[in-house]
Amino acid sequence: MQFGRYYEEFEVGAVYKHWPGKTVTEYDDHLFCLLTMNHHPLHIDANYAERTTQFKRNVVVGNYVYSILLGMSVPDVSGKAVANLEVESLRHVAPVFHGDTVYGESTVLAKVESKSREDRGIVTVETRGHNQDGTLVCIYRRKVMVPKQAYGAAHGGEQPGRPQPTGGA
């Protein structure tokens, strides 16, 4: 399985469909809320959500949806990244609910060579997340600094830092 891409492997206009999707459970959502100290009742109090919101049920916290999509994109986009530089925009377009499955895809919008380091470049992608019905739920753009193939060769190749097995049974 490919894990990330070198700068030379990105093509403007290419679309990467991230697989598999992720079904969001109530546990996932509540744990993320508690870990990040987001205690808004819209996300963790079913009674509150049922009685006071237009959706009549808990809405998955948006930053978790973004995090799922970001994680999904790593094998296709940033698995070899030197740095994540910027999230240019982030929009939550429609709610995600417990039991929904989120799917993502990223489109390469631009690529430019680094002005300060000749062994890397900057790639801009737009990632779109949809639920199981195809409804767009989240869209964001980010810039990632990725190495060129020469950088990879100089720093250990495809799996830098992986130890060589010794001995045997």
HELIX and SHEET records of a PDB file:
HELIX    1   1 TYR A    7  GLU A    9  5                                   3    
HELIX    2   2 GLU A   26  LEU A   35  1                                  10    
HELIX    3   3 PRO A   41  ILE A   44  1                                   4    
HELIX    4   4 ALA A   46  THR A   52  1                                   7    
HELIX    5   5 GLY A   62  SER A   73  1                                  12    
HELIX    6   6 VAL A   74  SER A   78  3                                   5    
HELIX    7   7 GLN A  149  ALA A  154  1                                   6    
SHEET    1   A 5 VAL A  15  THR A  23  0                                        
SHEET    2   A 5 THR A 101  GLU A 113 -1                                        
SHEET    3   A 5 ARG A 120  HIS A 130 -1                                        
SHEET    4   A 5 LEU A 136  PRO A 147 -1                                        
SHEET    5   A 5 ALA A  83  HIS A  92 -1                                        
END                                                                             
